[in-house]
Amino acid sequence: MNKLKKILNEKSNKMKKEDWIIAIILCLIFGVLAFYKLGSNKNPQTFYNFKENDTLLFELNDNTYISKLRYFTGECTGNYNLYISSDGDNYKDLGSFKGDYEFAWYDLDIKEELKYLKIVSTDYNSYLGEIMLYDENNNKMNIFYNDDGYLLIDESYDVPDEIGYMNSTYFDELYFARTAYDYVNGLPASEWTHPPLAKLIQAIPIYFMGMTPFAYRLIGVIFGMLLVLVIYYFAKLIFKNRLYAIFAGLLITFENFHLVQSRIGTSDSVLILFMVLSSLYMYKYICLKSNDKLKTKIVNLFLSGLFFGLSICVKWTGFYLGLGICIAFFVKFIFDLSTTSKKDYFKIIPLCVVFYILIPCLIYMLSYFLFPSMETRMVNNFSSLLLQIKDMYQFHSTLDASHPFSSRWYTWPIMYKPVWYHIAYTSNELKSTIAAIGNPAIWWFGIFAFIYVVISGIKQLDRDKLYLLTIILCLFLPYAFIGRVMFLYHYFITLPFVMLALAGLINFIDDFARKHKFKFVIPIFSIIIITFFIYFFPVVSGYRVSKEYIDNTKWLKTWIY
């Protein structure tokens, strides 16, 4: 027992063997939770490319009562007309059908007797991947094709028994996962409103594994797992105490919002990891003493600049972090002027121009020039890149849209309105839902943690707290000046630093409690965190539970999922 206490209370800012073991265990725990029913690793990979008025004819063995048609959309959904016949001569028009999302399964009620089925496209360049007909007992039917129709029935083994997030895209996977598919297949990138780096990374597993939900969500989970390691390391640097590093690791491991954003095939977890790494290495730099080796200073500045550059190649919100680390750098610069060799600064300042401007610009250009084809234009030279940047800015600055799950920036810390990503009902009346909602114990106590950092940081002129305060404000306050539609997930870039602030608040409370012989602050709060995580797990994971259970988690009237 004494040995365990010694291990837990080890005071150092260095990552030792025990730290790596603990951090990796937390990382693996998060990985197990995130990989649980992440998505199917099979879906149709061949598609028929319809031209306008293309017709495909399918046939059954006999006239059969058909309850529904199940179909899988490709990279462009398109519109189709459906016709059925019992004799092959006289056809009945059943109307049109389409899919709202690319790479998703849909059902179309038929409830008619038929032997022949005809699909006629009304759009140019649309895709279907597979179809399946079901009889009145929900049994799959053997379908025969005419001409090129085999492309729609050649992967019948991939037709799922139920439709849901496990086998279909949802929410913004419509843009990000599809664009990753475009890169793999040499097609014009359909999503161009954000830089391409995260989608290029997302394309790697798709290249090797095919266009399946598991493949296009894999990168998000890997980066989410790595974030657990980084937050643990960051906390060890700040608090110089293994116990609080473990607590910070628990916060990120059992944060529901982190889980849901890591499991969806978008770019957020990639962005967050790069931003946290950039801020971590800037923190390591400002902690260095003026007489520390110049090489150590340069290495930390280089890594901070590198990850800053990578972050803006994912989303421009990386620039918000750039403001924070810039403030931190110049504050240190001013304080160290009298004690640091001028020769060092004559080297550091030009190198910072390289690290924070030239290298990010180079990475940004290369991310486009390697895969220049987009739906809007070819980005293959400097002038076309500038035009693309202009179009992206105009899109975001002039976007005039509304959304039922949008929310204002000042409501995010209380989770006023979560974003509802997905819903499905199963045959046994269970509900599967996915909503972007966080762990209330972390988010709501995080508000008090921010207040603590403000008061304590300013009152004590504490470098660590002021650094966290600077980063939090630079990541959060810019949204006050943005007029376009915004969502709760925009707060995700701020959340890791709020969690570090919360670890600082618990540190303060724990120290106070220990002076009064109470040693259970961290265990109690950890139990609360884990309990809330488990309670909200079905809401963020799509885990099937009763509708009553889901309804009981709606603590605010604005929590709609």
Beta strands, then each sheet from edge to edge (+ up, - down):
strand 1: 48-50
strand 2: 55-73
strand 3: 79-85
strand 4: 91-98
strand 5: 105-121
strand 6: 126-135
strand 7: 144-145
strand 8: 419-425
strand 9: 431-436
sheet 1: 1+ 6- 2+ 5- 3+ 4-
sheet 2: 1+ 6- 2+ 7-
sheet 3: 8+ 9-
end
